[in-house]
Amino acid sequence: MVKAIALLSLLFWLTAMPIGAFSGALPYCQTVAEQEICLLSLRRSAKYYWQYRAAVSIAGIRRPVEVYDCQRQQRVSSKGREIPFQSDGPGLMICSFFKK
């Protein structure tokens, strides 16, 4: 029983940690449709594993942290507005890291 609790707590902390803390790969930049998209910070939701809180910059312009919902293929702005992913936007890039 103690081992199970320890394992669950370890899994919780691993999913709550920023992904870049383990890989050291942030910021990660990629050129899409002649514009540079950089992933500046990324955190995975522990409760909703298909959602990520990410800060990105597009063509050097930094966006505030937004929630990227890979299941519904949309991002939720800091004001609560739901915006569908664009084919050349950061949403598909973020979700492609974690394909099942």
TIRO-2110 file (N, C-alpha, C; in Angstrom, 1 decimal):
// TIRO-2110
0.8, -1.2, 0.0, N, 1, A
0.0, 0.0, 0.0, CA, 1, A
0.9, 1.3, 0.0, C, 1, A
1.9, 1.3, 0.8, N, 2, A
2.8, 2.4, 0.9, CA, 2, A
3.5, 2.6, -0.5, C, 2, A
3.9, 1.5, -1.1, N, 3, A
4.6, 1.6, -2.4, CA, 3, A
3.6, 2.2, -3.5, C, 3, A
2.4, 1.8, -3.4, N, 4, A
1.4, 2.4, -4.4, CA, 4, A
1.2, 3.9, -4.2, C, 4, A
1.1, 4.3, -2.9, N, 5, A
1.0, 5.7, -2.6, CA, 5, A
2.2, 6.5, -3.1, C, 5, A
3.4, 6.0, -2.8, N, 6, A
4.6, 6.6, -3.3, CA, 6, A
4.7, 6.7, -4.8, C, 6, A
4.3, 5.6, -5.5, N, 7, A
4.3, 5.7, -6.9, CA, 7, A
3.3, 6.7, -7.5, C, 7, A
2.1, 6.7, -6.9, N, 8, A
1.1, 7.7, -7.3, CA, 8, A
1.6, 9.2, -7.1, C, 8, A
2.2, 9.4, -6.0, N, 9, A
2.7, 10.8, -5.7, CA, 9, A
3.8, 11.1, -6.7, C, 9, A
4.7, 10.2, -7.0, N, 10, A
5.8, 10.4, -7.9, CA, 10, A
5.2, 10.7, -9.3, C, 10, A
4.2, 10.0, -9.8, N, 11, A
3.6, 10.2, -11.0, CA, 11, A
2.9, 11.6, -11.1, C, 11, A
2.3, 12.0, -10.0, N, 12, A
1.6, 13.3, -9.9, CA, 12, A
2.7, 14.4, -10.1, C, 12, A
3.8, 14.3, -9.3, N, 13, A
4.8, 15.4, -9.4, CA, 13, A
5.5, 15.4, -10.8, C, 13, A
5.6, 14.2, -11.4, N, 14, A
6.2, 14.2, -12.7, CA, 14, A
5.3, 14.9, -13.8, C, 14, A
4.0, 14.7, -13.7, N, 15, A
3.1, 15.3, -14.6, CA, 15, A
2.9, 16.8, -14.3, C, 15, A
3.1, 17.2, -13.1, N, 16, A
2.9, 18.6, -12.7, CA, 16, A
4.1, 19.4, -13.0, C, 16, A
5.3, 18.8, -13.2, N, 17, A
6.5, 19.6, -13.5, CA, 17, A
6.5, 20.1, -14.9, C, 17, A
7.1, 21.2, -15.2, N, 18, A
7.2, 21.7, -16.5, CA, 18, A
8.0, 20.7, -17.4, C, 18, A
7.6, 20.4, -18.5, N, 19, A
8.3, 19.4, -19.4, CA, 19, A
9.7, 19.8, -19.7, C, 19, A
10.0, 21.1, -19.9, N, 20, A
11.3, 21.6, -20.2, CA, 20, A
12.3, 21.4, -19.0, C, 20, A
11.8, 21.2, -17.8, N, 21, A
12.7, 21.0, -16.7, CA, 21, A
13.5, 19.7, -16.8, C, 21, A
12.9, 18.7, -17.5, N, 22, A
13.6, 17.5, -17.7, CA, 22, A
14.5, 17.4, -18.9, C, 22, A
14.0, 18.0, -20.0, N, 23, A
14.8, 17.9, -21.2, CA, 23, A
15.7, 19.1, -21.5, C, 23, A
15.5, 20.2, -20.9, N, 24, A
16.3, 21.4, -21.1, CA, 24, A
16.2, 21.9, -22.6, C, 24, A
15.1, 21.5, -23.2, N, 25, A
14.9, 21.8, -24.6, CA, 25, A
14.2, 23.1, -24.9, C, 25, A
13.7, 23.8, -23.9, N, 26, A
13.0, 25.0, -24.1, CA, 26, A
13.9, 26.2, -24.1, C, 26, A
13.8, 27.2, -24.9, N, 27, A
12.7, 27.3, -25.9, CA, 27, A
13.0, 26.5, -27.1, C, 27, A
12.0, 25.9, -27.7, N, 28, A
12.1, 25.1, -28.9, CA, 28, A
11.4, 25.9, -30.0, C, 28, A
12.1, 26.1, -31.1, N, 29, A
11.6, 26.9, -32.2, CA, 29, A
11.5, 26.0, -33.4, C, 29, A
10.5, 26.4, -34.2, N, 30, A
10.3, 25.7, -35.5, CA, 30, A
9.7, 26.7, -36.5, C, 30, A
10.2, 26.6, -37.7, N, 31, A
9.7, 27.4, -38.8, CA, 31, A
8.5, 26.7, -39.5, C, 31, A
7.4, 27.4, -39.5, N, 32, A
6.1, 26.9, -40.1, CA, 32, A
5.6, 28.1, -40.9, C, 32, A
5.3, 27.8, -42.2, N, 33, A
4.8, 28.7, -43.2, CA, 33, A
5.5, 30.1, -43.1, C, 33, A
6.8, 30.0, -43.2, N, 34, A
7.7, 31.1, -43.2, CA, 34, A
7.7, 32.0, -42.0, C, 34, A
7.2, 31.5, -40.9, N, 35, A
7.3, 32.2, -39.6, CA, 35, A
7.8, 31.3, -38.5, C, 35, A
8.6, 31.9, -37.6, N, 36, A
9.2, 31.1, -36.6, CA, 36, A
8.2, 31.1, -35.4, C, 36, A
7.9, 29.9, -34.9, N, 37, A
7.1, 29.6, -33.7, CA, 37, A
8.0, 29.0, -32.7, C, 37, A
8.1, 29.7, -31.5, N, 38, A
8.9, 29.2, -30.4, CA, 38, A
8.1, 28.9, -29.2, C, 38, A
8.3, 27.7, -28.7, N, 39, A
7.6, 27.3, -27.5, CA, 39, A
8.5, 27.7, -26.3, C, 39, A
8.0, 28.6, -25.5, N, 40, A
8.7, 29.2, -24.4, CA, 40, A
8.6, 28.5, -23.1, C, 40, A
7.3, 28.1, -22.8, N, 41, A
7.1, 27.3, -21.5, CA, 41, A
5.9, 26.3, -21.8, C, 41, A
6.0, 25.2, -21.1, N, 42, A
5.0, 24.2, -21.4, CA, 42, A
4.7, 23.4, -20.1, C, 42, A
3.4, 23.3, -19.7, N, 43, A
3.0, 22.5, -18.5, CA, 43, A
1.8, 21.7, -18.9, C, 43, A
1.9, 20.4, -18.5, N, 44, A
0.8, 19.5, -18.8, CA, 44, A
-0.1, 19.5, -17.6, C, 44, A
-1.4, 19.4, -17.9, N, 45, A
-2.4, 19.3, -16.8, CA, 45, A
-2.4, 17.9, -16.2, C, 45, A
-2.4, 17.8, -14.9, N, 46, A
-2.4, 16.5, -14.2, CA, 46, A
-3.7, 15.9, -14.3, C, 46, A
-4.8, 16.7, -14.3, N, 47, A
-6.1, 16.2, -14.3, CA, 47, A
-6.6, 15.9, -15.7, C, 47, A
-6.3, 16.8, -16.6, N, 48, A
-6.7, 16.6, -18.0, CA, 48, A
-5.5, 16.5, -18.9, C, 48, A
-5.0, 15.3, -19.0, N, 49, A
-3.7, 15.1, -19.6, CA, 49, A
-3.6, 15.5, -21.1, C, 49, A
-4.7, 15.8, -21.7, N, 50, A
-4.7, 16.2, -23.1, CA, 50, A
-4.6, 17.8, -23.2, C, 50, A
-4.5, 18.5, -22.1, N, 51, A
-4.4, 19.9, -22.1, CA, 51, A
-3.0, 20.4, -21.6, C, 51, A
-2.5, 21.4, -22.3, N, 52, A
-1.2, 22.0, -22.0, CA, 52, A
-1.4, 23.5, -21.8, C, 52, A
-0.7, 24.0, -20.8, N, 53, A
-0.6, 25.5, -20.6, CA, 53, A
0.8, 25.9, -21.2, C, 53, A
0.7, 26.7, -22.3, N, 54, A
1.9, 27.0, -23.0, CA, 54, A
2.0, 28.5, -23.3, C, 54, A
3.2, 29.0, -23.3, N, 55, A
3.5, 30.4, -23.7, CA, 55, A
4.3, 30.2, -25.0, C, 55, A
3.9, 30.9, -26.1, N, 56, A
4.6, 30.8, -27.3, CA, 56, A
4.9, 32.2, -27.9, C, 56, A
5.8, 32.2, -28.8, N, 57, A
6.1, 33.5, -29.5, CA, 57, A
6.0, 33.1, -31.0, C, 57, A
5.3, 34.0, -31.8, N, 58, A
5.2, 33.8, -33.2, CA, 58, A
5.8, 35.0, -33.9, C, 58, A
6.8, 34.8, -34.7, N, 59, A
7.5, 35.8, -35.4, CA, 59, A
8.0, 36.9, -34.4, C, 59, A
8.5, 36.4, -33.3, N, 60, A
9.1, 37.3, -32.3, CA, 60, A
8.1, 38.0, -31.4, C, 60, A
6.8, 37.8, -31.6, N, 61, A
5.8, 38.4, -30.7, CA, 61, A
5.3, 37.4, -29.7, C, 61, A
5.6, 37.6, -28.4, N, 62, A
5.2, 36.7, -27.4, CA, 62, A
3.7, 36.8, -27.0, C, 62, A
3.1, 35.6, -26.9, N, 63, A
1.7, 35.5, -26.5, CA, 63, A
1.6, 35.2, -25.0, C, 63, A
0.6, 35.6, -24.4, N, 64, A
0.4, 35.2, -23.0, CA, 64, A
0.2, 33.7, -22.9, C, 64, A
0.3, 33.1, -21.7, N, 65, A
0.0, 31.7, -21.5, CA, 65, A
-1.4, 31.4, -21.9, C, 65, A
-1.6, 30.3, -22.7, N, 66, A
-2.9, 29.9, -23.1, CA, 66, A
-3.0, 28.4, -22.9, C, 66, A
-4.3, 27.9, -22.8, N, 67, A
-4.5, 26.4, -22.6, CA, 67, A
-4.7, 25.9, -24.0, C, 67, A
-3.9, 24.8, -24.4, N, 68, A
-4.1, 24.2, -25.7, CA, 68, A
-4.7, 22.8, -25.4, C, 68, A
-5.9, 22.6, -25.9, N, 69, A
-6.7, 21.4, -25.7, CA, 69, A
-6.5, 20.5, -27.0, C, 69, A
-5.7, 19.5, -26.8, N, 70, A
-5.4, 18.6, -28.0, CA, 70, A
-6.6, 17.7, -28.3, C, 70, A
-7.5, 17.4, -27.4, N, 71, A
-8.6, 16.6, -27.7, CA, 71, A
-9.6, 17.3, -28.6, C, 71, A
-9.9, 18.6, -28.2, N, 72, A
-10.9, 19.4, -29.0, CA, 72, A
-10.3, 20.2, -30.1, C, 72, A
-8.9, 20.2, -30.2, N, 73, A
-8.2, 20.9, -31.2, CA, 73, A
-8.5, 22.4, -31.2, C, 73, A
-8.4, 23.0, -30.0, N, 74, A
-8.6, 24.4, -29.8, CA, 74, A
-7.7, 24.9, -28.7, C, 74, A
-7.5, 26.2, -28.7, N, 75, A
-6.8, 26.9, -27.6, CA, 75, A
-7.8, 27.8, -26.9, C, 75, A
-7.6, 28.0, -25.6, N, 76, A
-8.4, 28.9, -24.8, CA, 76, A
-7.5, 30.0, -24.3, C, 76, A
-7.9, 31.2, -24.8, N, 77, A
-7.1, 32.4, -24.4, CA, 77, A
-7.2, 32.7, -23.0, C, 77, A
-6.4, 33.7, -22.5, N, 78, A
-6.4, 34.1, -21.1, CA, 78, A
-7.7, 34.7, -20.7, C, 78, A
-8.5, 35.2, -21.7, N, 79, A
-9.8, 35.8, -21.5, CA, 79, A
-10.9, 34.8, -21.6, C, 79, A
-10.6, 33.5, -21.8, N, 80, A
-11.6, 32.5, -21.9, CA, 80, A
-12.2, 32.2, -23.3, C, 80, A
-11.7, 32.9, -24.3, N, 81, A
-12.2, 32.7, -25.6, CA, 81, A
-11.6, 31.4, -26.3, C, 81, A
-12.5, 30.6, -26.8, N, 82, A
-12.0, 29.3, -27.5, CA, 82, A
-11.8, 29.6, -29.0, C, 82, A
-10.6, 29.2, -29.4, N, 83, A
-10.1, 29.5, -30.8, CA, 83, A
-9.6, 28.2, -31.4, C, 83, A
-10.2, 27.8, -32.5, N, 84, A
-9.7, 26.5, -33.1, CA, 84, A
-8.3, 26.6, -33.6, C, 84, A
-7.6, 25.5, -33.6, N, 85, A
-6.2, 25.4, -34.1, CA, 85, A
-6.2, 25.8, -35.6, C, 85, A
-5.1, 26.5, -35.9, N, 86, A
-4.8, 26.8, -37.3, CA, 86, A
-3.8, 25.8, -37.9, C, 86, A
-3.8, 25.5, -39.1, N, 87, A
-2.9, 24.5, -39.7, CA, 87, A
-1.5, 24.9, -39.6, C, 87, A
-1.2, 26.2, -39.5, N, 88, A
0.2, 26.7, -39.4, CA, 88, A
0.5, 27.4, -38.1, C, 88, A
-0.3, 27.0, -37.0, N, 89, A
-0.2, 27.6, -35.7, CA, 89, A
0.6, 26.7, -34.7, C, 89, A
0.7, 27.2, -33.5, N, 90, A
1.4, 26.4, -32.5, CA, 90, A
0.7, 25.2, -31.9, C, 90, A
-0.6, 25.2, -32.0, N, 91, A
-1.4, 24.2, -31.4, CA, 91, A
-1.1, 22.8, -31.9, C, 91, A
-1.0, 22.6, -33.2, N, 92, A
-0.6, 21.3, -33.7, CA, 92, A
0.8, 20.9, -33.4, C, 92, A
1.7, 21.9, -33.3, N, 93, A
3.1, 21.7, -33.0, CA, 93, A
3.1, 21.1, -31.5, C, 93, A
2.4, 21.8, -30.6, N, 94, A
2.4, 21.4, -29.2, CA, 94, A
1.8, 20.0, -29.1, C, 94, A
0.7, 19.7, -29.7, N, 95, A
0.1, 18.4, -29.6, CA, 95, A
0.9, 17.3, -30.3, C, 95, A
1.7, 17.6, -31.3, N, 96, A
2.5, 16.6, -32.0, CA, 96, A
3.6, 16.0, -31.1, C, 96, A
4.0, 16.7, -30.1, N, 97, A
5.0, 16.2, -29.2, CA, 97, A
4.6, 15.0, -28.4, C, 97, A
3.3, 14.9, -28.2, N, 98, A
2.7, 13.9, -27.3, CA, 98, A
1.7, 13.0, -27.9, C, 98, A
1.9, 12.6, -29.1, N, 99, A
1.0, 11.6, -29.8, CA, 99, A
1.1, 10.3, -29.1, C, 99, A
-0.1, 9.7, -29.0, N, 100, A
-0.2, 8.4, -28.4, CA, 100, A
0.2, 7.2, -29.3, C, 100, A
END
